[in-house]
């Protein structure tokens, strides 16, 4: 039974890690849509977020989340922070063909 519990723990850990990687990518893509700039995981990005589209999020979150948002390093953002940010920063409109093409080019 202990082996089964350990295996389940590792599966959950893997799922959370992969989920966070995907959510970080979604956030960075969304940031590009809002700003036309690539997110660089810098404090400059963090400041731009918390004084711009993330101002409301920053104001209403806890101190730990405020600290991680300020760093701008999405690798430090946990699942809760990522979900909060994505939930509160929805795109205004769908991408047009030109924007979709730019996104694809940026990824390669």
N, C-alpha and C positions, 0 to 999 in steps of 0.2 A: 504494500500500500504506500509506503514511503517513496518508492521509486515512481509510482504513478503521480503522486503529489509533486515531486520534483520536476517530472516531465511537464506537468501542467503549468507549473511556475515558469519554466523556461519558454513554453509556448506563449504564455501571456506576455512575458518580457519581450519576446521577439515581435509579437503583434503590436505592442505599444511603441517599440522602437521604429518599426516600419510605418506605423500610423503617424508618428511625429515627423518622420522624414517627408512623407506625403503632404502633411498639413503645412510644413514649412515651405514646400515648393508652391503650394496653392497660395499661401500668403505672399510669397515673392512675386508670383505672377499677378496677383491682384494689385500689389504695390505698383508694379510696372504699368498696369492699366490706369491707376489713379494719377501717377506722377510722370510716367514716361521715363523713369529712371530705374536702373537696376538696384536692388537692395544689396548692400555690401557688408552687412553685419557689423557696422561701425556705430560709435556713439552719435555720429552725425545723423545716421539713419534713425536711430532711436529718438533723438531730439526732434527730428522732422516728423516722426510718427506721433509722438505724444503732444506736439504742439499743433498738429494738423488733424488728419482724419481719425487719429486715435486719442484725441484730447478727452472725449467723454469717457472712453474706456479707462484711461489713465486716472482720471479724477475719481472714478468709482471702484477701482480695484484696491486690493490690499497692498501693504508695504513691500512684501516679497515680490509680487508681480510688478509693482512700480519700479523696483530696482532692476529687475530683468528686462523690462521694456526699455528703460533708460539706456541700458548697455547697447541695445540695438542688435545684439548677437542672438539670432533666432535659435542657435544651437543650445542656448541656455534656457529658452522658453519651454516650459513643461506642457503637457497635454492640456491642462486646464487653461493656461494662458493662450495657447494656440487656438483652442476652440472658442474662447471668449473673443479674441481678436477677429477671427473669421466670421463669427456670428454677428458681430457688430459692424463689420466693414463689408457690406455686400456691394457688388458692382451696381452702378447706376443703371446700366443698360447692357445688353449682350454685345459681344465683340462683332464688329463688322469684318468683312473678308480681309481687308488690308491689315487690321489689327491682329487677326488670327495668323496671317502670313508672317508678320513681324515677330510674333511670339514663337512661331516654329523656327524662324531663322535664329532667334536669340538662343534657343535651346541647343542648337547644333554648333 
